[in-house]
Amino acid sequence: MVAEERADDVAYARALGLHFQRLRAAAGLSQEEVAHRAGMSRNYYQLLEQGLSNRERASPANPTVVMLLALADAFGVDVADVVLPRDRARPGGDPPTGGGAR
């Protein structure tokens, strides 16, 4: 069961990273601009887009609530548009594109 949960976490983290990439592209921002606006290093933001929290251990991304709020501000969307519902992270699920009320 633990291995299955970890696989789900990894899949979700990767889907969330792709979602961040889409939000960034929709906002017309570079990785560096998002990182600066959100108050994090470009390297950390790059890890998030890759679905990772640590390259060496390949552990899945696990941003804090504070970080998600900062990313929402950086992307110019509501925090609800930053968090990807689990059902949308499965293959075939269409991630939201943002644009929620602020």
C-alpha positions in Angstrom: 0.0 0.0 0.0 2.8 2.4 0.8 4.5 1.9 -2.6 1.1 2.6 -4.3 0.6 5.7 -2.3 4.1 6.9 -3.1 3.4 6.3 -6.8 0.3 8.3 -6.5 2.2 11.1 -4.8 4.9 11.1 -7.6 2.2 11.1 -10.3 0.4 14.0 -8.6 3.6 16.0 -8.1 4.5 15.6 -11.8 1.0 16.7 -12.9 1.2 19.6 -10.5 4.5 20.6 -12.1 3.0 20.5 -15.5 0.1 22.6 -14.2 2.6 25.2 -12.9 4.2 25.3 -16.3 0.8 26.0 -18.0 0.0 28.7 -15.5 3.4 30.3 -16.0 3.0 30.2 -19.8 -0.5 31.7 -19.5 0.9 34.5 -17.4 3.7 35.1 -19.9 6.4 34.7 -17.2 9.8 33.1 -17.2 10.7 30.7 -14.4 13.0 33.3 -13.0 10.1 35.9 -12.9 7.8 33.4 -11.1 10.5 32.5 -8.6 11.2 36.2 -7.9 7.5 37.1 -7.5 6.9 34.1 -5.2 10.0 34.8 -3.1 11.9 31.6 -3.9 15.0 30.6 -5.8 14.8 29.8 -9.5 16.3 26.4 -8.7 13.5 25.6 -6.3 10.8 26.7 -8.7 12.4 24.6 -11.4 12.2 21.6 -9.1 8.5 22.3 -8.5 7.8 22.3 -12.3 9.6 19.0 -12.5 7.4 17.6 -9.7 10.4 17.3 -7.4 11.4 18.6 -4.0 14.9 17.2 -4.1 16.8 16.1 -7.3 19.1 13.7 -5.6 16.4 11.7 -3.8 13.9 12.3 -6.6 11.3 13.0 -3.8 7.9 14.3 -5.0 7.3 18.0 -4.7 5.4 19.1 -1.6 5.0 22.9 -1.5 3.7 24.4 1.6 0.4 26.3 1.8 2.4 29.6 2.1 4.3 28.6 -1.1 1.0 27.8 -3.0 -0.4 31.2 -2.0 2.8 32.9 -3.2 2.6 31.1 -6.5 -1.0 32.1 -6.9 0.0 35.7 -6.5 2.9 35.2 -8.9 0.6 33.7 -11.6 -2.1 36.2 -10.9 -4.7 33.6 -10.1 -6.7 32.4 -7.1 -5.0 29.8 -5.0 -7.8 27.4 -5.9 -6.5 27.6 -9.5 -3.0 26.6 -8.4 -4.0 23.4 -6.5 -4.7 20.6 -8.9 -7.5 18.3 -7.9 -6.3 14.7 -7.6 -8.8 13.5 -10.2 -7.3 15.9 -12.7 -3.8 14.6 -12.0 -4.7 11.1 -13.4 -3.9 10.3 -17.0 -6.7 11.7 -19.2 -7.6 14.4 -16.7 -7.6 17.9 -18.0 -5.9 20.3 -15.6 -7.6 23.6 -14.9 -6.2 26.6 -16.8 -6.7 29.2 -14.1 -8.8 32.3 -14.4 -10.7 32.0 -11.1 -12.0 35.0 -9.3 -9.5 36.9 -7.1 
